[in-house]
Amino acid sequence: MLIVQSSSKNIYRNLAIEEYLMKHVVDRGPVLFLWQSDGAVVIGKNQNPWCECRLDLMEKEGVPLARRISGGGTVYHDAGNLNYCIIVDRIQYCDEQVYEMVFKALKTFNIRAERTDKSNLCVDGLKFSGNSFSFGKERALHHGTLLLNSDLERLNRYLGSTLDRVETHAIRSVPAKVTNLNLSVGEVSAALQESFLSTYEGGRLFYLFETDFEQVQLESLIEKQSGDNWKYGATPRFIVKNQRLRLEVLKGTVVSAEGIQSSQFLYKPFLLRHFHNHTMLTSKKLKSKVPENFK
């Protein structure tokens, strides 16, 4: 059994640690990893960031975008949110066991939570935890958020799309009303560790620190997590259009462009503000008939 707590609040570093634990720590039994990050928006592995969050507002206010290795929907992280991650051998993985670990920890604070669908945990009908999963050949990763004292106003400001008329097979987030549990991170962290030990009892307990990691491997994962090739380039193919323009985007780059002044977009990274600016400028300046195939 292994417990890891991160001292960093860097979103890319912590997501890299999760991936490192999944790929390289295979001989310590079940793993519990606890961490927080400063303000950030995290999308699922198979999501489209332009459909899930307000990227221009995030850039303006210095809020980073990240993509995790698991599926599921988009979430907002800040220091008032505690993230937990369980990694076990794939043949031993049971989602009910992970949820029971969380419920057991929360009962110490007289909180009776419930699971409302495959991956949401709620109290009094309000969501406080979203969960997602990643499966390797031999290991399974289950992680979730716990809204303790997050800034819900910022959460609602950054989540949501400003892009209409999109054709995509990317996974869409399902909006839900959320709430904070109003508990301290330290107390919940301690309760989760106790619950982890009783849920996955047996075997020797280890504690691992970041200095114990192979730094070359970890730095490589941090570089991947923070790079545009992963954050934007891993987006499933999509098509976006308005009355005068149709763009096909693959791996974050425009690979096909049709319509008025479309050549300026071709083979360049897709930038939402340029798409919107084009829409406003052509609406004002061009009075030509809209081609039938763009309606």
Secondary structure, DSSP 8 states (H G I E B T S, - for coil): -EEEE-----HHHHHHHHHHHHHH--SSSSEEEEE--SSEEEE-TT--HHHHB-HHHHHHTT--EEE-SS-S--EEE-TTEEEEEEEEEGGG--HHHHHHHHHHHHHTTT---EE-SSSEEEETTEEEEEEEEEE-SSEEEEEEEEESS--HHHHHHHBS----SEEE-S-------B------HHHHHHHHHHHHHHHT-SS--EEE-GGGS-HHHHHHHHHHHHSHHHHTTTS--EEEE-SSEEEEEETTEEEEEEETTGGGTTTSB--HHHHHHHHHHHHHH--S---GGG-
